[in-house]
Amino acid sequence: MRQQLKAGGSQEDLTNEVFSHLADFFRRYYHQGDFISLRRYKKDVYAIPYEGEEVKLHWANHDQYYIKTSEYFQQYRFKIEGGLPVTFCLRDATTEKDNNKAQGKDRLFRLCEEDFITQDDDGLKIWFTYQPEDKSTKQDTLIAEALEKVAEALEATAYKSHRNGLLKPMPTEKNKGRTLLEKQLKDYTARNSFDYFIHKDLGGFLQRELDLH
């Protein structure tokens, strides 16, 4: 039994082997952050679910729902230390009609010029617009401007209870000076800027693919 145990390798080797198999499996379906439900048969060859139909119509995202985020906006709400609620709200937001985009412009989030921070019974609210901007304007630039203005506004006595929580350090490897406010604002703008797909039965798909794998 000792010989069999030794032949089995160390626990660390087995752990690495398991994670390697997991990485190989999930790598088949992810490309640049997107999940693509392709049934990989072998390199550059894909199989499709087929049950003997005379004609089979198939496309890459046939089993996924397409979500166009710019067609709806919901308030982005989170809590900071002490359970204090903070909400990002939109004022004067417009979206493209029938997918007709403004020529030479992109719609971006910008902090409102006036009354961009308010407080009521629902907590602290920070207000933004979502309007066409010149191509030369970048969302990261507008976020940086918003962070500076909000940080300055939080010095007011009425909002000081939220200051430490919103400006709490949350550094990353690439952004050592990141705060909770910056993290939440980037999550908010990203969530409402990128269209994406949701799989109709992700668990079932992955289980079938695992059997095939």
Backbone as CSV, one residue per row, in Angstrom:
resi,resn,N_x,N_y,N_z,CA_x,CA_y,CA_z,C_x,C_y,C_z
1,MET,0.825,-1.203,0.000,0.000,0.000,0.000,0.862,1.257,0.000
2,ARG,2.011,1.168,0.741,2.920,2.316,0.729,3.452,2.560,-0.678
3,GLN,3.763,1.481,-1.387,4.258,1.618,-2.760,3.190,2.226,-3.675
4,GLN,1.931,1.784,-3.498,0.848,2.337,-4.304,0.645,3.821,-3.998
5,LEU,0.709,4.167,-2.703,0.541,5.558,-2.302,1.651,6.425,-2.884
6,LYS,2.870,5.907,-2.835,4.010,6.642,-3.391,3.876,6.795,-4.896
7,ALA,3.384,5.753,-5.567,3.223,5.804,-7.022,2.145,6.803,-7.431
8,GLY,1.225,7.068,-6.500,0.142,8.003,-6.813,0.584,9.446,-6.864
9,GLY,1.787,9.740,-6.415,2.276,11.110,-6.435,1.878,11.865,-5.179
10,SER,2.407,13.065,-5.036,2.122,13.867,-3.846,0.751,14.537,-3.979
11,GLN,0.235,14.978,-2.830,-1.067,15.659,-2.839,-0.993,16.954,-3.650
12,GLU,0.148,17.616,-3.571,0.317,18.858,-4.330,0.263,18.590,-5.840
13,ASP,0.904,17.490,-6.267,0.878,17.143,-7.696,-0.537,16.821,-8.159
14,LEU,-1.272,16.083,-7.320,-2.648,15.744,-7.673,-3.524,17.002,-7.743
15,THR,-3.321,17.905,-6.799,-4.082,19.161,-6.796,-3.806,19.961,-8.059
16,ASN,-2.535,20.067,-8.414,-2.167,20.800,-9.627,-2.761,20.149,-10.871
17,GLU,-2.796,18.815,-10.876,-3.352,18.104,-12.031,-4.845,18.371,-12.162
18,VAL,-5.561,18.372,-11.027,-6.997,18.643,-11.052,-7.267,20.053,-11.576
19,PHE,-6.546,21.042,-11.053,-6.756,22.422,-11.497,-6.362,22.594,-12.961
20,SER,-5.381,21.862,-13.401,-4.980,21.917,-14.806,-6.105,21.411,-15.707
21,HIS,-6.749,20.304,-15.297,-7.881,19.766,-16.066,-9.044,20.763,-16.080
22,LEU,-9.313,21.377,-14.928,-10.389,22.370,-14.858,-10.107,23.555,-15.784
23,ALA,-8.862,24.044,-15.756,-8.496,25.175,-16.604,-8.617,24.810,-18.085
24,ASP,-8.187,23.596,-18.436,-8.289,23.145,-19.829,-9.745,23.075,-20.271
25,PHE,-10.611,22.611,-19.369,-12.027,22.473,-19.715,-12.685,23.829,-19.938
26,PHE,-12.559,24.745,-18.978,-13.242,26.035,-19.083,-12.614,26.932,-20.143
27,ARG,-11.321,26.719,-20.428,-10.660,27.525,-21.447,-11.289,27.307,-22.824
28,ARG,-11.949,26.174,-23.001,-12.568,25.865,-24.287,-13.699,26.827,-24.626
29,TYR,-14.275,27.481,-23.611,-15.496,28.259,-23.833,-15.340,29.753,-23.552
30,TYR,-14.156,30.189,-23.165,-13.956,31.609,-22.871,-12.958,32.226,-23.840
31,HIS,-13.334,33.408,-24.340,-12.452,34.137,-25.238,-12.560,35.623,-24.927
32,GLN,-11.469,36.205,-24.402,-11.412,37.625,-24.058,-12.579,38.022,-23.147
33,GLY,-12.864,37.167,-22.156,-13.891,37.487,-21.177,-15.296,37.080,-21.571
34,ASP,-15.512,36.639,-22.807,-16.833,36.226,-23.266,-16.964,34.707,-23.203
35,PHE,-18.152,34.231,-22.809,-18.443,32.800,-22.807,-19.061,32.444,-24.154
36,ILE,-18.466,31.496,-24.850,-18.939,31.079,-26.166,-19.273,29.595,-26.098
37,SER,-20.541,29.266,-26.288,-20.988,27.885,-26.099,-20.772,27.055,-27.358
38,LEU,-19.518,26.843,-27.701,-19.166,26.036,-28.867,-18.795,24.628,-28.425
39,ARG,-19.396,23.642,-29.070,-19.090,22.243,-28.746,-17.822,21.849,-29.503
40,ARG,-16.693,21.939,-28.845,-15.409,21.684,-29.493,-15.185,20.188,-29.652
41,TYR,-15.153,19.739,-30.909,-14.906,18.324,-31.204,-13.413,18.054,-31.239
42,LYS,-12.670,18.883,-31.942,-11.213,18.852,-31.939,-10.758,20.206,-32.458
43,LYS,-9.501,20.445,-32.594,-8.970,21.738,-32.975,-9.624,22.236,-34.261
44,ASP,-10.229,23.435,-34.166,-10.864,24.105,-35.312,-12.031,23.317,-35.898
45,VAL,-12.554,22.353,-35.157,-13.714,21.582,-35.621,-14.746,21.568,-34.495
46,TYR,-16.006,21.898,-34.823,-17.060,21.977,-33.820,-18.196,21.023,-34.165
47,ALA,-18.838,20.502,-33.140,-20.018,19.651,-33.312,-21.242,20.429,-32.860
48,ILE,-22.404,20.142,-33.438,-23.639,20.793,-33.026,-24.614,19.722,-32.552
49,PRO,-25.515,20.075,-31.605,-26.516,19.099,-31.162,-27.415,18.710,-32.339
50,TYR,-27.496,17.427,-32.614,-28.262,16.972,-33.785,-29.034,15.711,-33.416
51,GLU,-30.338,15.708,-33.691,-31.190,14.590,-33.326,-31.868,13.987,-34.546
52,GLY,-31.208,14.044,-35.688,-31.723,13.389,-36.874,-32.680,14.210,-37.706
53,GLU,-32.772,15.535,-37.431,-33.664,16.361,-38.232,-33.223,16.389,-39.688
54,GLU,-34.195,16.603,-40.586,-33.854,16.683,-42.006,-33.052,17.941,-42.299
55,VAL,-33.418,19.034,-41.622,-32.683,20.294,-41.765,-32.396,20.833,-40.362
56,LYS,-31.178,21.238,-40.125,-30.794,21.763,-38.815,-30.233,23.167,-38.973
57,LEU,-30.928,24.168,-38.422,-30.456,25.556,-38.454,-29.719,25.842,-37.150
58,HIS,-28.504,26.336,-37.246,-27.688,26.535,-36.048,-26.829,27.784,-36.204
59,TRP,-26.635,28.511,-35.111,-25.743,29.663,-35.110,-25.013,29.713,-33.765
60,ALA,-23.952,30.506,-33.704,-23.030,30.444,-32.558,-23.720,30.688,-31.223
61,ASN,-24.693,31.596,-31.177,-25.325,31.962,-29.908,-26.784,31.526,-29.849
62,HIS,-27.099,30.415,-30.505,-28.496,30.000,-30.588,-29.090,29.666,-29.220
63,ASP,-28.259,29.284,-28.247,-28.762,28.878,-26.939,-28.536,29.949,-25.870
64,GLN,-28.404,31.203,-26.307,-28.154,32.285,-25.361,-29.123,33.444,-25.598
65,TYR,-29.412,34.169,-24.516,-30.218,35.388,-24.608,-29.286,36.573,-24.807
66,TYR,-29.632,37.454,-25.736,-28.842,38.669,-25.984,-29.395,39.799,-25.125
67,ILE,-28.548,40.407,-24.330,-28.956,41.481,-23.427,-28.315,42.777,-23.891
68,LYS,-29.140,43.721,-24.325,-28.632,45.031,-24.736,-28.851,45.991,-23.579
69,THR,-27.786,46.297,-22.861,-27.919,47.014,-21.601,-28.330,48.461,-21.780
70,SER,-27.992,49.081,-22.907,-28.281,50.508,-23.061,-29.767,50.786,-23.259
71,GLU,-30.583,49.726,-23.382,-32.008,49.933,-23.568,-32.751,50.047,-22.238
72,TYR,-32.074,49.813,-21.136,-32.704,50.001,-19.840,-31.634,50.422,-18.839
73,PHE,-32.053,51.207,-17.861,-31.127,51.630,-16.823,-31.796,51.443,-15.471
74,GLN,-31.097,50.825,-14.577,-31.592,50.681,-13.227,-30.649,51.421,-12.293
75,GLN,-31.194,51.882,-11.187,-30.348,52.553,-10.215,-29.334,51.553,-9.657
76,TYR,-28.128,52.027,-9.514,-27.039,51.187,-9.008,-26.873,51.521,-7.530
77,ARG,-27.187,50.564,-6.689,-27.241,50.821,-5.255,-26.284,49.886,-4.515
78,PHE,-25.563,50.433,-3.561,-24.669,49.630,-2.730,-24.578,50.269,-1.357
79,LYS,-23.985,49.546,-0.414,-23.855,50.052,0.950,-22.386,50.154,1.326
80,ILE,-22.085,51.117,2.153,-20.725,51.318,2.634,-20.676,50.986,4.125
81,GLU,-19.540,51.222,4.739,-19.379,50.921,6.165,-20.476,51.591,6.979
82,GLY,-21.004,50.846,7.947,-22.084,51.369,8.765,-23.453,51.111,8.158
83,GLY,-23.491,50.420,7.021,-24.757,50.118,6.365,-25.393,51.297,5.668
84,LEU,-24.607,52.348,5.408,-25.159,53.535,4.751,-25.340,53.272,3.258
85,PRO,-26.555,53.502,2.727,-26.802,53.246,1.303,-26.334,54.399,0.421
86,VAL,-25.788,54.031,-0.748,-25.376,55.006,-1.763,-25.960,54.536,-3.095
87,THR,-26.489,55.478,-3.876,-27.113,55.126,-5.145,-26.583,56.018,-6.258
88,PHE,-26.186,55.405,-7.377,-25.879,56.141,-8.601,-27.172,56.251,-9.400
89,CYS,-27.563,57.476,-9.738,-28.809,57.718,-10.458,-28.532,58.443,-11.768
90,LEU,-29.434,58.262,-12.726,-29.308,58.928,-14.021,-30.307,60.059,-14.140
91,ARG,-29.844,61.151,-14.714,-30.685,62.308,-15.001,-30.462,62.688,-16.470
92,ASP,-31.526,62.893,-17.217,-31.419,63.266,-18.633,-30.676,62.202,-19.436
93,ALA,-31.060,60.950,-19.277,-30.420,59.873,-20.037,-31.163,59.656,-21.343
94,THR,-30.430,59.478,-22.430,-31.017,59.149,-23.720,-30.301,57.945,-24.300
95,THR,-30.993,57.187,-25.137,-30.394,56.038,-25.804,-30.693,56.109,-27.289
96,GLU,-29.967,55.293,-28.060,-30.195,55.273,-29.498,-31.557,54.682,-29.805
97,LYS,-32.208,55.231,-30.807,-33.476,54.698,-31.267,-33.226,53.816,-32.486
98,ASP,-33.768,52.589,-32.440,-33.633,51.659,-33.561,-32.178,51.448,-33.963
99,ASN,-31.286,51.482,-32.943,-29.857,51.237,-33.179,-29.202,52.305,-34.061
100,ASN,-29.826,53.494,-34.169,-29.227,54.592,-34.930,-28.322,55.382,-33.999
101,LYS,-27.030,55.243,-34.174,-26.071,55.899,-33.301,-25.781,57.312,-33.785
102,ALA,-25.510,58.213,-32.833,-25.148,59.582,-33.194,-23.831,59.582,-33.953
103,GLN,-23.803,60.263,-35.087,-22.618,60.269,-35.935,-21.427,60.880,-35.206
104,GLY,-20.318,60.135,-35.169,-19.091,60.654,-34.581,-19.132,60.816,-33.077
105,LYS,-20.131,60.222,-32.403,-20.260,60.388,-30.961,-20.538,59.053,-30.289
106,ASP,-20.125,58.967,-29.040,-20.446,57.815,-28.203,-21.182,58.311,-26.972
107,ARG,-22.149,57.535,-26.511,-22.852,57.904,-25.291,-22.020,57.461,-24.090
108,LEU,-21.790,58.405,-23.180,-20.953,58.147,-22.018,-21.615,58.693,-20.760
109,PHE,-21.161,58.202,-19.620,-21.648,58.675,-18.328,-20.806,59.874,-17.894
110,ARG,-21.497,60.946,-17.522,-20.823,62.156,-17.040,-21.538,62.635,-15.782
111,LEU,-20.766,63.054,-14.783,-21.345,63.597,-13.566,-22.139,64.855,-13.893
112,CYS,-23.329,64.996,-13.318,-24.151,66.176,-13.583,-23.413,67.449,-13.170
113,GLU,-23.662,68.506,-13.904,-23.003,69.777,-13.613,-23.511,70.370,-12.304
114,GLU,-24.802,70.258,-12.052,-25.401,70.858,-10.864,-26.125,69.790,-10.047
115,ASP,-26.142,69.984,-8.747,-26.845,69.080,-7.833,-26.471,67.620,-8.102
116,PHE,-25.180,67.369,-8.244,-24.757,66.001,-8.573,-24.703,65.089,-7.358
117,ILE,-24.905,65.662,-6.175,-24.938,64.836,-4.963,-26.065,65.345,-4.070
118,THR,-26.954,64.427,-3.691,-28.096,64.783,-2.848,-28.260,63.717,-1.780
119,GLN,-29.097,64.023,-0.809,-29.359,63.073,0.260,-30.815,63.171,0.675
120,ASP,-31.465,62.015,0.829,-32.852,61.970,1.292,-33.036,60.735,2.146
121,ASP,-34.290,60.325,2.335,-34.562,59.176,3.192,-33.989,57.875,2.636
122,ASP,-33.727,57.831,1.318,-33.164,56.634,0.701,-31.649,56.609,0.751
123,GLY,-31.045,57.639,1.345,-29.600,57.676,1.459,-28.953,58.669,0.510
124,LEU,-27.654,58.522,0.325,-26.890,59.426,-0.536,-27.086,59.036,-1.999
125,LYS,-27.285,60.045,-2.860,-27.458,59.798,-4.287,-26.457,60.642,-5.070
126,ILE,-25.826,60.013,-6.041,-24.887,60.704,-6.925,-25.457,60.629,-8.330
127,TRP,-25.585,61.794,-8.993,-26.340,61.895,-10.228,-25.432,62.036,-11.449
128,PHE,-25.817,61.315,-12.515,-25.063,61.310,-13.764,-25.995,61.561,-14.944
129,THR,-25.395,61.940,-16.060,-26.107,61.984,-17.332,-25.534,60.893,-18.233
130,TYR,-26.301,60.516,-19.245,-25.842,59.541,-20.240,-26.182,60.124,-21.600
131,GLN,-25.223,60.837,-22.184,-25.473,61.619,-23.381,-24.357,61.399,-24.407
132,PRO,-24.626,61.753,-25.686,-23.577,61.647,-26.711,-22.397,62.558,-26.398
133,GLU,-21.202,62.019,-26.544,-19.966,62.779,-26.344,-19.079,62.589,-27.567
134,ASP,-18.193,63.563,-27.807,-17.256,63.451,-28.928,-16.382,62.210,-28.764
135,LYS,-15.952,61.670,-29.911,-15.122,60.470,-29.888,-13.841,60.668,-29.091
136,SER,-13.375,61.907,-29.042,-12.125,62.182,-28.324,-12.294,62.087,-26.809
137,THR,-13.535,62.122,-26.332,-13.804,62.034,-24.900,-13.842,60.568,-24.479
138,LYS,-13.132,60.239,-23.427,-13.053,58.869,-22.948,-13.787,58.712,-21.622
139,GLN,-14.398,57.548,-21.437,-15.136,57.310,-20.199,-14.225,57.370,-18.979
140,ASP,-13.004,56.870,-19.087,-12.069,56.911,-17.953,-11.770,58.346,-17.529
141,THR,-11.704,59.254,-18.509,-11.462,60.668,-18.192,-12.632,61.250,-17.419
142,LEU,-13.849,60.930,-17.848,-15.048,61.428,-17.165,-15.161,60.834,-15.760
143,ILE,-14.747,59.582,-15.607,-14.763,58.964,-14.279,-13.779,59.671,-13.353
144,ALA,-12.594,59.976,-13.862,-11.582,60.673,-13.051,-12.096,62.041,-12.613
145,GLU,-12.758,62.758,-13.524,-13.324,64.071,-13.174,-14.409,63.920,-12.114
146,ALA,-15.249,62.890,-12.258,-16.326,62.664,-11.295,-15.767,62.334,-9.918
147,LEU,-14.742,61.507,-9.879,-14.145,61.129,-8.602,-13.593,62.350,-7.868
148,GLU,-12.957,63.242,-8.604,-12.382,64.446,-7.989,-13.472,65.354,-7.425
149,LYS,-14.550,65.547,-8.195,-15.629,66.431,-7.754,-16.392,65.842,-6.570
150,VAL,-16.656,64.532,-6.620,-17.397,63.899,-5.528,-16.568,63.901,-4.252
151,ALA,-15.272,63.611,-4.359,-14.402,63.617,-3.184,-14.394,64.997,-2.524
152,GLU,-14.386,66.038,-3.350,-14.418,67.414,-2.816,-15.756,67.701,-2.153
153,ALA,-16.859,67.245,-2.762,-18.183,67.490,-2.207,-18.393,66.760,-0.887
154,LEU,-17.739,65.620,-0.720,-17.904,64.825,0.500,-17.308,65.510,1.731
155,GLU,-16.539,66.568,1.508,-15.980,67.318,2.630,-17.039,68.162,3.323
156,ALA,-18.170,68.381,2.641,-19.259,69.160,3.248,-19.803,68.420,4.464
157,THR,-20.218,69.183,5.462,-20.693,68.588,6.710,-21.835,67.605,6.488
158,ALA,-22.726,67.905,5.554,-23.912,67.070,5.325,-23.560,65.674,4.820
159,TYR,-22.388,65.533,4.175,-22.037,64.257,3.558,-20.841,63.583,4.216
160,LYS,-20.302,64.170,5.272,-19.073,63.639,5.865,-19.249,62.229,6.429
161,SER,-20.483,61.861,6.776,-20.720,60.520,7.309,-20.441,59.451,6.252
162,HIS,-20.489,59.848,4.973,-20.240,58.905,3.886,-18.797,58.967,3.373
163,ARG,-18.060,59.961,3.803,-16.748,60.202,3.209,-15.804,59.016,3.374
164,ASN,-15.607,58.570,4.628,-14.633,57.501,4.873,-15.009,56.213,4.155
165,GLY,-16.304,55.902,4.119,-16.743,54.676,3.467,-16.521,54.705,1.967
166,LEU,-16.869,55.825,1.319,-16.729,55.917,-0.135,-15.271,56.028,-0.565
167,LEU,-14.464,56.660,0.260,-13.056,56.843,-0.091,-12.151,55.790,0.545
168,LYS,-12.758,54.711,1.028,-11.986,53.617,1.609,-11.051,53.029,0.548
169,PRO,-9.780,52.852,0.868,-8.833,52.304,-0.126,-9.193,50.881,-0.532
170,MET,-9.198,50.641,-1.839,-9.383,49.293,-2.390,-8.401,49.120,-3.532
171,PRO,-7.105,49.075,-3.209,-6.061,49.042,-4.249,-6.039,47.727,-5.018
172,THR,-5.561,47.811,-6.242,-5.306,46.626,-7.057,-3.838,46.642,-7.453
173,GLU,-3.394,45.583,-8.115,-1.999,45.513,-8.540,-1.644,46.656,-9.478
174,LYS,-2.602,47.020,-10.345,-2.344,48.071,-11.338,-2.765,49.457,-10.867
175,ASN,-3.660,49.512,-9.902,-4.182,50.806,-9.441,-4.092,50.860,-7.922
176,LYS,-2.946,51.294,-7.441,-2.690,51.303,-5.996,-3.575,52.303,-5.259
177,GLY,-4.017,53.351,-5.934,-4.790,54.397,-5.268,-6.292,54.246,-5.417
178,ARG,-6.758,53.089,-5.875,-8.194,52.912,-6.107,-8.975,52.956,-4.803
179,THR,-10.139,53.609,-4.841,-11.037,53.678,-3.694,-12.297,52.864,-3.976
180,LEU,-13.114,52.677,-2.956,-14.381,51.983,-3.138,-15.261,52.735,-4.128
181,LEU,-15.265,54.062,-4.053,-16.051,54.868,-4.972,-15.632,54.625,-6.418
182,GLU,-14.335,54.581,-6.680,-13.850,54.337,-8.036,-14.243,52.944,-8.513
183,LYS,-14.098,51.946,-7.640,-14.466,50.583,-8.019,-15.941,50.505,-8.404
184,GLN,-16.807,51.053,-7.553,-18.243,50.973,-7.810,-18.625,51.763,-9.061
185,LEU,-17.998,52.903,-9.281,-18.324,53.716,-10.447,-17.908,53.029,-11.736
186,LYS,-16.747,52.387,-11.740,-16.310,51.665,-12.939,-17.182,50.444,-13.193
187,ASP,-17.600,49.761,-12.119,-18.525,48.635,-12.288,-19.849,49.116,-12.876
188,TYR,-20.313,50.251,-12.385,-21.602,50.799,-12.835,-21.570,51.183,-14.311
189,THR,-20.539,51.913,-14.725,-20.464,52.336,-16.128,-20.245,51.157,-17.050
190,ALA,-19.463,50.165,-16.596,-19.219,48.991,-17.435,-20.492,48.175,-17.602
191,ARG,-21.238,48.011,-16.523,-22.439,47.179,-16.574,-23.474,47.734,-17.552
192,ASN,-23.518,49.047,-17.679,-24.494,49.671,-18.559,-23.911,50.072,-19.908
193,SER,-22.698,49.631,-20.212,-22.044,50.010,-21.467,-21.834,48.835,-22.407
194,PHE,-21.790,47.614,-21.868,-21.463,46.453,-22.685,-22.684,45.548,-22.851
195,ASP,-22.970,45.194,-24.083,-23.985,44.188,-24.349,-23.392,42.809,-24.056
196,TYR,-24.241,41.872,-23.715,-23.717,40.557,-23.372,-24.777,39.487,-23.596
197,PHE,-24.379,38.226,-23.450,-25.265,37.090,-23.616,-25.415,36.350,-22.288
198,ILE,-26.593,35.773,-22.064,-26.833,34.903,-20.915,-27.283,33.553,-21.448
199,HIS,-26.608,32.489,-21.038,-26.956,31.157,-21.524,-28.286,30.707,-20.920
200,LYS,-29.114,30.056,-21.738,-30.436,29.622,-21.290,-30.362,28.467,-20.302
201,ASP,-29.340,27.629,-20.401,-29.188,26.480,-19.504,-27.700,26.183,-19.360
202,LEU,-26.996,27.033,-18.647,-25.548,26.918,-18.553,-25.132,25.628,-17.849
203,GLY,-25.836,25.282,-16.764,-25.487,24.067,-16.036,-25.634,22.826,-16.901
204,GLY,-26.747,22.748,-17.628,-26.969,21.607,-18.504,-25.950,21.530,-19.616
205,PHE,-25.633,22.693,-20.208,-24.638,22.726,-21.284,-23.281,22.246,-20.799
206,LEU,-22.820,22.774,-19.659,-21.503,22.399,-19.154,-21.449,20.929,-18.754
207,GLN,-22.546,20.395,-18.214,-22.563,18.984,-17.840,-22.438,18.096,-19.072
208,ARG,-23.164,18.452,-20.140,-23.056,17.679,-21.383,-21.660,17.791,-21.980
209,GLU,-21.103,19.002,-21.908,-19.751,19.195,-22.454,-18.713,18.440,-21.624
210,LEU,-18.919,18.363,-20.321,-17.985,17.642,-19.461,-17.981,16.147,-19.814
211,ASP,-19.173,15.611,-20.072,-19.248,14.204,-20.475,-18.487,13.994,-21.791
212,LEU,-18.654,14.906,-22.727,-17.967,14.801,-24.014,-16.454,14.959,-23.837
213,HIS,-16.078,15.887,-22.955,-14.663,16.173,-22.701,-13.962,14.953,-22.089
